[in-house]
Amino acid sequence: MTDAPSSASLQRTPLYDLHRELGGKMVPFAGYDMPVQYPQGVLGEHLHTRASCGLFDVSHMGQIRLTAKPGQDLVGAMESLVPGDIRGLKPGQMRYTQLTNETGGILDDLMVTSTGDHLLLVVNAACKHDDLAHIRKGIGDRVEIEPMFARGLLALQGPRAVDVLSRYASQARTMVFMTGAVLRIDGVECYVTRSGYTGCDGYEIATPADSATHVARLLLSNEEVKPIGLGARDSLRLEAGLCLYGHDIDTTTTPIEAGLLWSVGKERRAQGGFPGAAVVQKQIAEGAPRRRVGLKPEGRTIAREGAEIVDGAGKVIGKVTSGGFGPSLNGPMAMGYVERAQAANGTKLALVVRGKPVAAEVVPMPFVKHTYFRG
């Protein structure tokens, strides 16, 4: 998590001073100076989020607003870049999808929310400038594109998030997973979605840059809420079986290989019309040559990213793309890509850790059950 540029040119989110005040251990991440943990530590932060409520700073991610130019089809333009069913979104609904390239590889994964008259995108921090250039090149003649990279973005995650946020905006309680609305939090107009990337119920809260710290302090004033760093954010998302861009998915992996068929709209599977559609449609029909799978090592040995995956004969059949210890799972876990013939749940494999094979089994994901609120 610290492989991003580590120079004095690191950017800071609007919450930087608050992170330092709270004792955050700052590290370079995706070009930003970000807290990897606070004094409570990664293990405590992880378990606190699962049991109560954690507040994450995700302001480094990119927010982009798209609005149709006169006479143009906004949804059609967006669907020319992604395989998701954007036309099926009603105002206030959101969807997970991917920007794809001509071979079906994933340029980035993103959330798209329809507000009725425009689309709001949330893209990954490390990709946001490339994403912006890609969107401008692809649909800039049809769509007004407004990058909002200076805005604040907070994630309030955990089973008590609904109690906390509804103290300030009662509508938060009635929202369901993957919906969004404009809510006023102590007078601050925010765009709030009931979403997140931890597998927990919770919200993401987009704020004006100059109000982000105020909203964060307000939420942290609740006894249920603790600040959470990048370390626990990563172990939570891995337990939830969610992909991390640049690790579990990239320009060489397709949505089908990554196990993301569910995110490709049913009509879009048949009709295509997005970059790489022919490759994706062929893999849907015939199966992908490799698949992302969950892996449960025996014992307590942790297999990190890059560890080779071997079959019973010792043949290398893939690599781990994410691996670590799951505090809620109370054991090691990993995900990686294997050849299709070895991807079935229950398949016995081994992970090579420090030169030695560690027995492992292909298991279903998520490792820890999602607790999204679906109404």
Secondary structure, 3 states (H helix, E strand, C coil): CCCCCCCCCCECCCCHHHHHHCCCEEEEECCEEEEEECCCCHHHHHHHHHHCEEEEECCCCEEEEEEECCCCCHHHHHHCCCCCCCCCCCCCEEEEEEEECCCCCEEEEEEEEECCCCEEEEECHHHHHHHHHHHHHHHCCCEEEEECCCCEEEEEECCCHHHHHHCCCHHHHCCCCCEEEEEEECCEEEEEECCCCCCCCEEEEEECHHHHHHHHHHHHCCCCEEECCHHHHHHHHHHCCCCCECCCECCCCCCCCCCCHHHCCHHHHHHCCCCCHHHHHHHHHHCCCEEEEEEEECCCCCCCCCCEEECCCCCEEEEEEEEEEECCCCEEEEEEEEEHHHCCCCCEEEEEECCEEEEEEEECCCCCCCCCCCC
